[in-house]
Every structure is written in C-alpha cells, then in structure tokens.
Amino acid sequence: MAGRLAKTRTWVNVYRARLIDPGLIHPAGHGLAPFTAPYMRDRAQAHEAAARVNRHQKTATRHAADGSS
C-alpha cells in the first residue's frame, strides 16, 4: 500500500491503525484493508478520483505558466 500511495510504510501504518481502531477497516493481510463501514469504499474512491483531477489541474496550470506542454 505504501508504494501505491507514494508514502512511507511508517506513514501507512499510522493511518491504517487510525482506521482499524474505530472499526472503519479490518486487517486482512499484506496490502489489504477491507472497509467495514457501508459506502466507505465509494467515498474513498471518489476522494481519490477528485485528488487525481486536482493534481492534474495543478500540473496543467504549472505547465501553462512556464510555457511547457
């Protein structure tokens, strides 16, 4: 998961524990974290999609500002 998120394993473990403690996810093996709360997967996927669009827009704006394509 750390590689997929481009974060350190320590960072992932801290946030994974924060989701496990209140029962939002449960441990299911290396790199897996199934959601227990209804619709939590949908919310996380929507959040990631919005973040991807935001990163793309920032990159496009930066390229337009410096004249690159």
mmCIF file as gemmi writes it, N, C-alpha and C atoms, coordinates in Angstrom:
data_model
loop_
_atom_site.group_PDB
_atom_site.id
_atom_site.type_symbol
_atom_site.label_atom_id
_atom_site.label_alt_id
_atom_site.label_comp_id
_atom_site.label_asym_id
_atom_site.label_entity_id
_atom_site.label_seq_id
_atom_site.pdbx_PDB_ins_code
_atom_site.Cartn_x
_atom_site.Cartn_y
_atom_site.Cartn_z
_atom_site.occupancy
_atom_site.B_iso_or_equiv
_atom_site.pdbx_formal_charge
_atom_site.auth_seq_id
_atom_site.auth_asym_id
_atom_site.pdbx_PDB_model_num
ATOM 1 N N . MET Axp A 1 ? 0.803 -1.189 0 1 0 ? 1 A 1
ATOM 2 C CA . MET Axp A 1 ? 0 0 0 1 0 ? 1 A 1
ATOM 3 C C . MET Axp A 1 ? 0.848 1.256 0 1 0 ? 1 A 1
ATOM 4 N N . ALA Axp A 2 ? 1.986 1.214 0.674 1 0 ? 2 A 1
ATOM 5 C CA . ALA Axp A 2 ? 2.854 2.389 0.744 1 0 ? 2 A 1
ATOM 6 C C . ALA Axp A 2 ? 3.277 2.832 -0.65 1 0 ? 2 A 1
ATOM 7 N N . GLY Axp A 3 ? 3.662 1.878 -1.493 1 0 ? 3 A 1
ATOM 8 C CA . GLY Axp A 3 ? 4.072 2.214 -2.848 1 0 ? 3 A 1
ATOM 9 C C . GLY Axp A 3 ? 2.93 2.791 -3.668 1 0 ? 3 A 1
ATOM 10 N N . ARG Axp A 4 ? 1.776 2.213 -3.5 1 0 ? 4 A 1
ATOM 11 C CA . ARG Axp A 4 ? 0.605 2.681 -4.243 1 0 ? 4 A 1
ATOM 12 C C . ARG Axp A 4 ? 0.224 4.104 -3.851 1 0 ? 4 A 1
ATOM 13 N N . LEU Axp A 5 ? 0.435 4.44 -2.579 1 0 ? 5 A 1
ATOM 14 C CA . LEU Axp A 5 ? 0.102 5.772 -2.09 1 0 ? 5 A 1
ATOM 15 C C . LEU Axp A 5 ? 1.279 6.74 -2.162 1 0 ? 5 A 1
ATOM 16 N N . ALA Axp A 6 ? 2.437 6.237 -2.544 1 0 ? 6 A 1
ATOM 17 C CA . ALA Axp A 6 ? 3.672 7.037 -2.573 1 0 ? 6 A 1
ATOM 18 C C . ALA Axp A 6 ? 3.972 7.625 -1.2 1 0 ? 6 A 1
ATOM 19 N N . LYS Axp A 7 ? 3.815 6.797 -0.179 1 0 ? 7 A 1
ATOM 20 C CA . LYS Axp A 7 ? 4.084 7.182 1.212 1 0 ? 7 A 1
ATOM 21 C C . LYS Axp A 7 ? 4.998 6.135 1.833 1 0 ? 7 A 1
ATOM 22 N N . THR Axp A 8 ? 5.595 6.482 2.986 1 0 ? 8 A 1
ATOM 23 C CA . THR Axp A 8 ? 6.442 5.522 3.681 1 0 ? 8 A 1
ATOM 24 C C . THR Axp A 8 ? 5.577 4.475 4.372 1 0 ? 8 A 1
ATOM 25 N N . ARG Axp A 9 ? 6.187 3.333 4.685 1 0 ? 9 A 1
ATOM 26 C CA . ARG Axp A 9 ? 5.452 2.272 5.395 1 0 ? 9 A 1
ATOM 27 C C . ARG Axp A 9 ? 5.015 2.761 6.776 1 0 ? 9 A 1
ATOM 28 N N . THR Axp A 10 ? 5.85 3.564 7.412 1 0 ? 10 A 1
ATOM 29 C CA . THR Axp A 10 ? 5.502 4.108 8.735 1 0 ? 10 A 1
ATOM 30 C C . THR Axp A 10 ? 4.248 4.962 8.642 1 0 ? 10 A 1
ATOM 31 N N . TRP Axp A 11 ? 4.188 5.838 7.648 1 0 ? 11 A 1
ATOM 32 C CA . TRP Axp A 11 ? 3.027 6.706 7.457 1 0 ? 11 A 1
ATOM 33 C C . TRP Axp A 11 ? 1.773 5.864 7.257 1 0 ? 11 A 1
ATOM 34 N N . VAL Axp A 12 ? 1.869 4.865 6.391 1 0 ? 12 A 1
ATOM 35 C CA . VAL Axp A 12 ? 0.721 3.999 6.11 1 0 ? 12 A 1
ATOM 36 C C . VAL Axp A 12 ? 0.289 3.263 7.375 1 0 ? 12 A 1
ATOM 37 N N . ASN Axp A 13 ? 1.248 2.744 8.149 1 0 ? 13 A 1
ATOM 38 C CA . ASN Axp A 13 ? 0.904 2.004 9.368 1 0 ? 13 A 1
ATOM 39 C C . ASN Axp A 13 ? 0.189 2.872 10.39 1 0 ? 13 A 1
ATOM 40 N N . VAL Axp A 14 ? 0.612 4.13 10.521 1 0 ? 14 A 1
ATOM 41 C CA . VAL Axp A 14 ? -0.044 5.042 11.471 1 0 ? 14 A 1
ATOM 42 C C . VAL Axp A 14 ? -1.505 5.252 11.075 1 0 ? 14 A 1
ATOM 43 N N . TYR Axp A 15 ? -1.724 5.565 9.804 1 0 ? 15 A 1
ATOM 44 C CA . TYR Axp A 15 ? -3.097 5.84 9.36 1 0 ? 15 A 1
ATOM 45 C C . TYR Axp A 15 ? -3.938 4.57 9.283 1 0 ? 15 A 1
ATOM 46 N N . ARG Axp A 16 ? -3.307 3.455 8.981 1 0 ? 16 A 1
ATOM 47 C CA . ARG Axp A 16 ? -4.026 2.173 8.986 1 0 ? 16 A 1
ATOM 48 C C . ARG Axp A 16 ? -4.544 1.879 10.392 1 0 ? 16 A 1
ATOM 49 N N . ALA Axp A 17 ? -3.688 2.087 11.395 1 0 ? 17 A 1
ATOM 50 C CA . ALA Axp A 17 ? -4.096 1.869 12.789 1 0 ? 17 A 1
ATOM 51 C C . ALA Axp A 17 ? -5.229 2.813 13.18 1 0 ? 17 A 1
ATOM 52 N N . ARG Axp A 18 ? -5.174 4.047 12.687 1 0 ? 18 A 1
ATOM 53 C CA . ARG Axp A 18 ? -6.245 5.011 12.994 1 0 ? 18 A 1
ATOM 54 C C . ARG Axp A 18 ? -7.584 4.589 12.392 1 0 ? 18 A 1
ATOM 55 N N . LEU Axp A 19 ? -7.56 3.847 11.313 1 0 ? 19 A 1
ATOM 56 C CA . LEU Axp A 19 ? -8.8 3.353 10.708 1 0 ? 19 A 1
ATOM 57 C C . LEU Axp A 19 ? -9.26 2.039 11.34 1 0 ? 19 A 1
ATOM 58 N N . ILE Axp A 20 ? -8.307 1.23 11.8 1 0 ? 20 A 1
ATOM 59 C CA . ILE Axp A 20 ? -8.647 -0.047 12.438 1 0 ? 20 A 1
ATOM 60 C C . ILE Axp A 20 ? -9.258 0.188 13.811 1 0 ? 20 A 1
ATOM 61 N N . ASP Axp A 21 ? -8.678 1.092 14.601 1 0 ? 21 A 1
ATOM 62 C CA . ASP Axp A 21 ? -9.139 1.322 15.977 1 0 ? 21 A 1
ATOM 63 C C . ASP Axp A 21 ? -10.639 1.596 16.092 1 0 ? 21 A 1
ATOM 64 N N . PRO Axp A 22 ? -11.202 2.501 15.282 1 0 ? 22 A 1
ATOM 65 C CA . PRO Axp A 22 ? -12.652 2.721 15.388 1 0 ? 22 A 1
ATOM 66 C C . PRO Axp A 22 ? -13.489 1.732 14.584 1 0 ? 22 A 1
ATOM 67 N N . GLY Axp A 23 ? -12.821 0.79 13.917 1 0 ? 23 A 1
ATOM 68 C CA . GLY Axp A 23 ? -13.56 -0.237 13.181 1 0 ? 23 A 1
ATOM 69 C C . GLY Axp A 23 ? -13.972 0.131 11.766 1 0 ? 23 A 1
ATOM 70 N N . LEU Axp A 24 ? -13.325 1.146 11.177 1 0 ? 24 A 1
ATOM 71 C CA . LEU Axp A 24 ? -13.673 1.524 9.808 1 0 ? 24 A 1
ATOM 72 C C . LEU Axp A 24 ? -13.129 0.538 8.79 1 0 ? 24 A 1
ATOM 73 N N . ILE Axp A 25 ? -11.991 -0.097 9.104 1 0 ? 25 A 1
ATOM 74 C CA . ILE Axp A 25 ? -11.427 -1.164 8.275 1 0 ? 25 A 1
ATOM 75 C C . ILE Axp A 25 ? -11.017 -2.289 9.206 1 0 ? 25 A 1
ATOM 76 N N . HIS Axp A 26 ? -10.762 -3.451 8.638 1 0 ? 26 A 1
ATOM 77 C CA . HIS Axp A 26 ? -10.219 -4.541 9.445 1 0 ? 26 A 1
ATOM 78 C C . HIS Axp A 26 ? -9.026 -5.134 8.71 1 0 ? 26 A 1
ATOM 79 N N . PRO Axp A 27 ? -8.013 -5.574 9.459 1 0 ? 27 A 1
ATOM 80 C CA . PRO Axp A 27 ? -6.825 -6.132 8.816 1 0 ? 27 A 1
ATOM 81 C C . PRO Axp A 27 ? -7.171 -7.415 8.074 1 0 ? 27 A 1
ATOM 82 N N . ALA Axp A 28 ? -6.647 -7.536 6.858 1 0 ? 28 A 1
ATOM 83 C CA . ALA Axp A 28 ? -6.967 -8.711 6.054 1 0 ? 28 A 1
ATOM 84 C C . ALA Axp A 28 ? -5.75 -9.246 5.313 1 0 ? 28 A 1
ATOM 85 N N . GLY Axp A 29 ? -4.558 -8.861 5.732 1 0 ? 29 A 1
ATOM 86 C CA . GLY Axp A 29 ? -3.354 -9.351 5.083 1 0 ? 29 A 1
ATOM 87 C C . GLY Axp A 29 ? -2.538 -8.226 4.487 1 0 ? 29 A 1
ATOM 88 N N . HIS Axp A 30 ? -1.377 -8.584 3.992 1 0 ? 30 A 1
ATOM 89 C CA . HIS Axp A 30 ? -0.437 -7.611 3.442 1 0 ? 30 A 1
ATOM 90 C C . HIS Axp A 30 ? -1.044 -6.813 2.293 1 0 ? 30 A 1
ATOM 91 N N . GLY Axp A 31 ? -1.096 -5.49 2.471 1 0 ? 31 A 1
ATOM 92 C CA . GLY Axp A 31 ? -1.598 -4.613 1.424 1 0 ? 31 A 1
ATOM 93 C C . GLY Axp A 31 ? -3.106 -4.553 1.302 1 0 ? 31 A 1
ATOM 94 N N . LEU Axp A 32 ? -3.811 -5.208 2.191 1 0 ? 32 A 1
ATOM 95 C CA . LEU Axp A 32 ? -5.271 -5.235 2.131 1 0 ? 32 A 1
ATOM 96 C C . LEU Axp A 32 ? -5.872 -4.548 3.349 1 0 ? 32 A 1
ATOM 97 N N . ALA Axp A 33 ? -6.962 -3.859 3.157 1 0 ? 33 A 1
ATOM 98 C CA . ALA Axp A 33 ? -7.664 -3.206 4.255 1 0 ? 33 A 1
ATOM 99 C C . ALA Axp A 33 ? -9.132 -3.048 3.881 1 0 ? 33 A 1
ATOM 100 N N . PRO Axp A 34 ? -9.911 -4.117 3.964 1 0 ? 34 A 1
ATOM 101 C CA . PRO Axp A 34 ? -11.335 -4.018 3.611 1 0 ? 34 A 1
ATOM 102 C C . PRO Axp A 34 ? -12.1 -3.058 4.531 1 0 ? 34 A 1
ATOM 103 N N . PHE Axp A 35 ? -12.989 -2.293 3.944 1 0 ? 35 A 1
ATOM 104 C CA . PHE Axp A 35 ? -13.802 -1.364 4.714 1 0 ? 35 A 1
ATOM 105 C C . PHE Axp A 35 ? -14.937 -2.11 5.402 1 0 ? 35 A 1
ATOM 106 N N . THR Axp A 36 ? -15.263 -1.674 6.615 1 0 ? 36 A 1
ATOM 107 C CA . THR Axp A 36 ? -16.38 -2.268 7.334 1 0 ? 36 A 1
ATOM 108 C C . THR Axp A 36 ? -17.602 -1.353 7.313 1 0 ? 36 A 1
ATOM 109 N N . ALA Axp A 37 ? -17.393 -0.051 7.179 1 0 ? 37 A 1
ATOM 110 C CA . ALA Axp A 37 ? -18.498 0.907 7.169 1 0 ? 37 A 1
ATOM 111 C C . ALA Axp A 37 ? -19.161 0.922 5.788 1 0 ? 37 A 1
ATOM 112 N N . PRO Axp A 38 ? -20.482 0.91 5.74 1 0 ? 38 A 1
ATOM 113 C CA . PRO Axp A 38 ? -21.178 0.952 4.455 1 0 ? 38 A 1
ATOM 114 C C . PRO Axp A 38 ? -20.785 2.188 3.643 1 0 ? 38 A 1
ATOM 115 N N . TYR Axp A 39 ? -20.564 2.013 2.372 1 0 ? 39 A 1
ATOM 116 C CA . TYR Axp A 39 ? -20.249 3.077 1.418 1 0 ? 39 A 1
ATOM 117 C C . TYR Axp A 39 ? -18.891 3.751 1.644 1 0 ? 39 A 1
ATOM 118 N N . MET Axp A 40 ? -18.094 3.255 2.589 1 0 ? 40 A 1
ATOM 119 C CA . MET Axp A 40 ? -16.785 3.858 2.837 1 0 ? 40 A 1
ATOM 120 C C . MET Axp A 40 ? -15.871 3.68 1.629 1 0 ? 40 A 1
ATOM 121 N N . ARG Axp A 41 ? -15.923 2.535 0.972 1 0 ? 41 A 1
ATOM 122 C CA . ARG Axp A 41 ? -15.112 2.307 -0.229 1 0 ? 41 A 1
ATOM 123 C C . ARG Axp A 41 ? -15.483 3.322 -1.317 1 0 ? 41 A 1
ATOM 124 N N . ASP Axp A 42 ? -16.784 3.541 -1.523 1 0 ? 42 A 1
ATOM 125 C CA . ASP Axp A 42 ? -17.229 4.502 -2.53 1 0 ? 42 A 1
ATOM 126 C C . ASP Axp A 42 ? -16.705 5.9 -2.218 1 0 ? 42 A 1
ATOM 127 N N . ARG Axp A 43 ? -16.761 6.276 -0.947 1 0 ? 43 A 1
ATOM 128 C CA . ARG Axp A 43 ? -16.286 7.609 -0.529 1 0 ? 43 A 1
ATOM 129 C C . ARG Axp A 43 ? -14.786 7.737 -0.759 1 0 ? 43 A 1
ATOM 130 N N . ALA Axp A 44 ? -14.027 6.71 -0.406 1 0 ? 44 A 1
ATOM 131 C CA . ALA Axp A 44 ? -12.578 6.745 -0.589 1 0 ? 44 A 1
ATOM 132 C C . ALA Axp A 44 ? -12.215 6.81 -2.071 1 0 ? 44 A 1
ATOM 133 N N . GLN Axp A 45 ? -12.92 6.058 -2.901 1 0 ? 45 A 1
ATOM 134 C CA . GLN Axp A 45 ? -12.647 6.077 -4.338 1 0 ? 45 A 1
ATOM 135 C C . GLN Axp A 45 ? -13.005 7.436 -4.945 1 0 ? 45 A 1
ATOM 136 N N . ALA Axp A 46 ? -14.09 8.024 -4.509 1 0 ? 46 A 1
ATOM 137 C CA . ALA Axp A 46 ? -14.472 9.344 -5.01 1 0 ? 46 A 1
ATOM 138 C C . ALA Axp A 46 ? -13.444 10.386 -4.587 1 0 ? 46 A 1
ATOM 139 N N . HIS Axp A 47 ? -12.969 10.273 -3.359 1 0 ? 47 A 1
ATOM 140 C CA . HIS Axp A 47 ? -11.954 11.204 -2.855 1 0 ? 47 A 1
ATOM 141 C C . HIS Axp A 47 ? -10.669 11.079 -3.674 1 0 ? 47 A 1
ATOM 142 N N . GLU Axp A 48 ? -10.24 9.864 -3.955 1 0 ? 48 A 1
ATOM 143 C CA . GLU Axp A 48 ? -9.026 9.644 -4.745 1 0 ? 48 A 1
ATOM 144 C C . GLU Axp A 48 ? -9.19 10.18 -6.158 1 0 ? 48 A 1
ATOM 145 N N . ALA Axp A 49 ? -10.356 9.982 -6.757 1 0 ? 49 A 1
ATOM 146 C CA . ALA Axp A 49 ? -10.601 10.495 -8.109 1 0 ? 49 A 1
ATOM 147 C C . ALA Axp A 49 ? -10.535 12.02 -8.121 1 0 ? 49 A 1
ATOM 148 N N . ALA Axp A 50 ? -11.112 12.663 -7.126 1 0 ? 50 A 1
ATOM 149 C CA . ALA Axp A 50 ? -11.069 14.129 -7.039 1 0 ? 50 A 1
ATOM 150 C C . ALA Axp A 50 ? -9.641 14.616 -6.827 1 0 ? 50 A 1
ATOM 151 N N . ALA Axp A 51 ? -8.873 13.912 -6.017 1 0 ? 51 A 1
ATOM 152 C CA . ALA Axp A 51 ? -7.476 14.287 -5.787 1 0 ? 51 A 1
ATOM 153 C C . ALA Axp A 51 ? -6.663 14.149 -7.064 1 0 ? 51 A 1
ATOM 154 N N . ARG Axp A 52 ? -6.934 13.107 -7.85 1 0 ? 52 A 1
ATOM 155 C CA . ARG Axp A 52 ? -6.237 12.905 -9.119 1 0 ? 52 A 1
ATOM 156 C C . ARG Axp A 52 ? -6.52 14.062 -10.079 1 0 ? 52 A 1
ATOM 157 N N . VAL Axp A 53 ? -7.773 14.483 -10.165 1 0 ? 53 A 1
ATOM 158 C CA . VAL Axp A 53 ? -8.15 15.603 -11.029 1 0 ? 53 A 1
ATOM 159 C C . VAL Axp A 53 ? -7.45 16.873 -10.556 1 0 ? 53 A 1
ATOM 160 N N . ASN Axp A 54 ? -7.433 17.086 -9.252 1 0 ? 54 A 1
ATOM 161 C CA . ASN Axp A 54 ? -6.795 18.271 -8.683 1 0 ? 54 A 1
ATOM 162 C C . ASN Axp A 54 ? -5.302 18.293 -9.014 1 0 ? 54 A 1
ATOM 163 N N . ARG Axp A 55 ? -4.626 17.142 -8.881 1 0 ? 55 A 1
ATOM 164 C CA . ARG Axp A 55 ? -3.198 17.071 -9.219 1 0 ? 55 A 1
ATOM 165 C C . ARG Axp A 55 ? -2.99 17.366 -10.698 1 0 ? 55 A 1
ATOM 166 N N . HIS Axp A 56 ? -3.858 16.836 -11.532 1 0 ? 56 A 1
ATOM 167 C CA . HIS Axp A 56 ? -3.753 17.068 -12.977 1 0 ? 56 A 1
ATOM 168 C C . HIS Axp A 56 ? -3.93 18.554 -13.298 1 0 ? 56 A 1
ATOM 169 N N . GLN Axp A 57 ? -4.897 19.19 -12.667 1 0 ? 57 A 1
ATOM 170 C CA . GLN Axp A 57 ? -5.147 20.614 -12.912 1 0 ? 57 A 1
ATOM 171 C C . GLN Axp A 57 ? -3.959 21.458 -12.462 1 0 ? 57 A 1
ATOM 172 N N . LYS Axp A 58 ? -3.363 21.132 -11.329 1 0 ? 58 A 1
ATOM 173 C CA . LYS Axp A 58 ? -2.196 21.873 -10.844 1 0 ? 58 A 1
ATOM 174 C C . LYS Axp A 58 ? -1.028 21.724 -11.805 1 0 ? 58 A 1
ATOM 175 N N . THR Axp A 59 ? -0.823 20.509 -12.313 1 0 ? 59 A 1
ATOM 176 C CA . THR Axp A 59 ? 0.263 20.273 -13.264 1 0 ? 59 A 1
ATOM 177 C C . THR Axp A 59 ? 0.022 21.058 -14.546 1 0 ? 59 A 1
ATOM 178 N N . ALA Axp A 60 ? -1.199 21.04 -15.054 1 0 ? 60 A 1
ATOM 179 C CA . ALA Axp A 60 ? -1.521 21.768 -16.284 1 0 ? 60 A 1
ATOM 180 C C . ALA Axp A 60 ? -1.331 23.264 -16.083 1 0 ? 60 A 1
ATOM 181 N N . THR Axp A 61 ? -1.729 23.781 -14.941 1 0 ? 61 A 1
ATOM 182 C CA . THR Axp A 61 ? -1.573 25.207 -14.646 1 0 ? 61 A 1
ATOM 183 C C . THR Axp A 61 ? -0.096 25.571 -14.571 1 0 ? 61 A 1
ATOM 184 N N . ARG Axp A 62 ? 0.689 24.736 -13.932 1 0 ? 62 A 1
ATOM 185 C CA . ARG Axp A 62 ? 2.128 24.982 -13.803 1 0 ? 62 A 1
ATOM 186 C C . ARG Axp A 62 ? 2.783 24.979 -15.18 1 0 ? 62 A 1
ATOM 187 N N . HIS Axp A 63 ? 2.421 24.013 -16.026 1 0 ? 63 A 1
ATOM 188 C CA . HIS Axp A 63 ? 2.992 23.936 -17.373 1 0 ? 63 A 1
ATOM 189 C C . HIS Axp A 63 ? 2.581 25.156 -18.204 1 0 ? 63 A 1
ATOM 190 N N . ALA Axp A 64 ? 1.36 25.605 -18.075 1 0 ? 64 A 1
ATOM 191 C CA . ALA Axp A 64 ? 0.891 26.783 -18.817 1 0 ? 64 A 1
ATOM 192 C C . ALA Axp A 64 ? 1.65 28.028 -18.36 1 0 ? 64 A 1
ATOM 193 N N . ALA Axp A 65 ? 1.923 28.112 -17.063 1 0 ? 65 A 1
ATOM 194 C CA . ALA Axp A 65 ? 2.617 29.275 -16.52 1 0 ? 65 A 1
ATOM 195 C C . ALA Axp A 65 ? 4.063 29.356 -16.973 1 0 ? 65 A 1
ATOM 196 N N . ASP Axp A 66 ? 4.719 28.195 -17.105 1 0 ? 66 A 1
ATOM 197 C CA . ASP Axp A 66 ? 6.138 28.231 -17.512 1 0 ? 66 A 1
ATOM 198 C C . ASP Axp A 66 ? 6.321 27.999 -19.013 1 0 ? 66 A 1
ATOM 199 N N . GLY Axp A 67 ? 5.228 27.876 -19.757 1 0 ? 67 A 1
ATOM 200 C CA . GLY Axp A 67 ? 5.302 27.766 -21.205 1 0 ? 67 A 1
ATOM 201 C C . GLY Axp A 67 ? 5.595 26.373 -21.73 1 0 ? 67 A 1
ATOM 202 N N . SER Axp A 68 ? 5.662 25.347 -20.832 1 0 ? 68 A 1
ATOM 203 C CA . SER Axp A 68 ? 5.898 23.981 -21.298 1 0 ? 68 A 1
ATOM 204 C C . SER Axp A 68 ? 4.569 23.312 -21.608 1 0 ? 68 A 1
ATOM 205 N N . SER Axp A 69 ? 4.652 22.163 -22.282 1 0 ? 69 A 1
ATOM 206 C CA . SER Axp A 69 ? 3.412 21.459 -22.619 1 0 ? 69 A 1
ATOM 207 C C . SER Axp A 69 ? 3.411 20.066 -22.13 1 0 ? 69 A 1
